[in-house]
Amino acid sequence: MHMTFYWRRNVTLLFSSWQTDSWISYTLTLLTCFIFSILYQYMEDHHLRFKLLSTSAASTTTNGTTVDTTPLLSKKIFTVGVVVGG
């Protein structure tokens, strides 16, 4: 299996059972890889959008005010002159 650019039609891709022996099978293999890469990017985009929507929905309350999503770093815990937990 070649680890550099290899421009012949006899290629083994990922598995020993996935071999190309003609230009048609080579073209179909390239097309399959391209379609899987598009599908992966599509799923990754939707994952990030869902994550963004879930964090923005969690950071607002029903009356529209924002809630701090990192309470350990908020100013509410640390007050001037008072040591918390000490």
Residue frames as qw, qx, qy, qz and C-alpha x, y, z in Angstrom:
[[0.000, 0.890, 0.455, 0.000, 0.00, 0.00, 0.00],
 [0.439, 0.405, -0.005, 0.802, 1.47, 3.31, -1.07],
 [0.321, -0.687, -0.428, 0.492, 1.72, 6.18, 1.41],
 [0.116, -0.384, 0.200, 0.894, 2.38, 8.88, -1.17],
 [0.578, 0.518, 0.007, -0.630, 0.48, 10.16, -4.19],
 [0.357, -0.085, 0.894, 0.258, -0.07, 7.19, -6.42],
 [0.476, 0.430, -0.085, -0.763, -1.83, 7.58, -9.76],
 [0.194, 0.111, -0.913, -0.342, -2.46, 4.03, -10.87],
 [0.663, -0.217, -0.259, -0.668, -5.75, 2.25, -10.97],
 [0.765, -0.163, -0.615, 0.101, -4.65, -0.73, -8.84],
 [0.092, -0.509, 0.407, -0.753, -5.19, 0.63, -5.35],
 [0.500, -0.383, -0.758, 0.172, -5.94, -0.90, -1.98],
 [0.153, -0.547, 0.066, -0.821, -7.94, 1.53, 0.14],
 [0.512, -0.489, 0.346, -0.616, -8.19, 1.09, 3.94],
 [0.811, -0.162, 0.516, -0.225, -8.84, -2.66, 3.83],
 [0.218, -0.299, 0.835, 0.408, -7.27, -5.49, 1.88],
 [0.380, 0.436, 0.815, 0.032, -10.73, -6.41, 0.58],
 [0.285, 0.885, 0.223, -0.294, -11.28, -2.91, -0.88],
 [0.443, -0.293, 0.534, 0.658, -9.17, -3.05, -4.01],
 [0.532, 0.708, 0.038, -0.463, -9.63, -1.42, -7.37],
 [0.620, -0.096, 0.660, 0.413, -8.66, -3.13, -10.60],
 [0.369, 0.536, 0.544, 0.529, -10.24, -0.95, -13.28],
 [0.094, 0.177, -0.004, 0.980, -10.79, 2.73, -13.95],
 [0.480, -0.505, -0.419, -0.582, -14.50, 2.35, -13.21],
 [0.721, -0.499, -0.449, 0.174, -13.92, 0.85, -9.77],
 [0.474, -0.071, -0.196, 0.856, -11.24, 3.48, -9.10],
 [0.117, -0.349, -0.185, -0.911, -13.66, 6.28, -10.04],
 [0.624, -0.542, -0.449, -0.340, -16.42, 4.78, -7.90],
 [0.689, -0.338, -0.412, 0.492, -14.02, 4.51, -4.99],
 [0.254, 0.075, -0.079, 0.961, -13.03, 8.17, -5.32],
 [0.348, -0.442, -0.332, -0.757, -16.68, 9.17, -5.58],
 [0.703, -0.494, -0.511, -0.007, -17.52, 7.13, -2.48],
 [0.552, -0.219, -0.323, 0.737, -14.72, 8.79, -0.49],
 [0.030, 0.222, 0.101, 0.969, -15.89, 12.21, -1.65],
 [0.517, -0.506, -0.436, -0.535, -19.52, 11.50, -0.67],
 [0.705, -0.447, -0.479, 0.272, -18.44, 10.24, 2.77],
 [0.391, -0.063, -0.199, 0.897, -16.38, 13.38, 3.33],
 [0.222, -0.362, -0.232, -0.875, -19.37, 15.57, 2.42],
 [0.664, -0.501, -0.504, -0.232, -21.59, 13.54, 4.75],
 [0.635, -0.288, -0.425, 0.577, -19.07, 13.90, 7.58],
 [0.167, 0.093, -0.059, 0.980, -18.84, 17.68, 7.15],
 [0.423, -0.442, -0.396, -0.685, -22.64, 17.91, 7.06],
 [0.713, -0.486, -0.503, 0.043, -22.96, 15.95, 10.30],
 [0.524, -0.154, -0.306, 0.779, -20.20, 17.98, 11.98],
 [0.047, -0.283, -0.117, -0.951, -21.93, 21.23, 11.01],
 [0.586, -0.505, -0.403, -0.490, -25.24, 20.05, 12.46],
 [0.710, -0.342, -0.490, 0.372, -23.49, 18.86, 15.62],
 [0.331, -0.026, -0.200, 0.922, -21.93, 22.29, 16.17],
 [0.271, -0.366, -0.250, -0.854, -25.21, 24.08, 15.41],
 [0.686, -0.487, -0.508, -0.187, -27.08, 21.84, 17.87],
 [0.621, -0.258, -0.412, 0.616, -24.43, 22.42, 20.52],
 [0.121, 0.142, -0.029, 0.982, -24.62, 26.19, 19.97],
 [0.458, -0.438, -0.362, -0.683, -28.42, 26.17, 20.19],
 [0.721, -0.442, -0.529, 0.069, -28.42, 24.05, 23.35],
 [0.494, -0.192, -0.339, 0.777, -25.94, 26.32, 25.14],
 [0.064, -0.214, -0.085, -0.971, -27.77, 29.48, 24.10],
 [0.582, -0.467, -0.466, -0.476, -31.09, 27.99, 25.24],
 [0.702, -0.388, -0.505, 0.318, -29.58, 27.00, 28.60],
 [0.389, -0.047, -0.226, 0.892, -28.13, 30.45, 29.20],
 [0.253, -0.254, -0.096, -0.929, -31.49, 32.28, 29.09],
 [0.170, 0.226, 0.827, -0.487, -34.44, 31.96, 31.41],
 [0.192, 0.590, 0.768, 0.157, -38.12, 32.16, 30.56],
 [0.021, 0.915, 0.274, -0.295, -38.30, 35.93, 31.14],
 [0.583, 0.767, 0.002, 0.268, -35.36, 36.61, 28.79],
 [0.252, -0.881, 0.397, -0.055, -32.64, 37.41, 31.34],
 [0.677, 0.439, -0.580, 0.111, -29.30, 35.71, 30.93],
 [0.829, -0.539, 0.142, -0.050, -27.93, 33.25, 33.44],
 [0.019, 0.742, -0.668, -0.059, -24.22, 32.75, 33.98],
 [0.941, 0.134, -0.271, -0.155, -23.28, 29.32, 32.63],
 [0.651, 0.220, -0.551, 0.474, -20.02, 29.16, 34.66],
 [0.514, -0.805, -0.160, -0.249, -21.09, 29.65, 38.27],
 [0.811, -0.372, -0.091, 0.443, -17.68, 28.74, 39.69],
 [0.491, 0.100, 0.104, 0.859, -16.09, 31.70, 37.94],
 [0.061, -0.780, -0.393, -0.483, -18.89, 34.18, 38.52],
 [0.077, 0.447, -0.344, 0.822, -18.67, 37.21, 40.81],
 [0.689, -0.494, -0.155, -0.507, -21.54, 35.88, 42.93],
 [0.894, -0.212, -0.344, 0.194, -19.32, 33.31, 44.65],
 [0.589, -0.018, -0.245, 0.770, -16.43, 35.59, 45.47],
 [0.158, -0.939, -0.247, -0.182, -17.25, 38.57, 47.63],
 [0.285, 0.671, -0.370, 0.576, -14.79, 41.18, 48.87],
 [0.217, -0.536, 0.570, -0.584, -13.27, 40.23, 52.23],
 [0.829, -0.150, 0.374, -0.387, -15.00, 36.86, 52.56],
 [0.102, 0.381, -0.894, -0.210, -13.24, 33.55, 51.91],
 [0.849, 0.018, -0.086, -0.521, -15.61, 30.90, 50.68],
 [0.960, 0.036, -0.276, -0.009, -15.02, 27.36, 51.97],
 [0.480, 0.451, -0.531, 0.533, -12.08, 28.33, 54.12]]
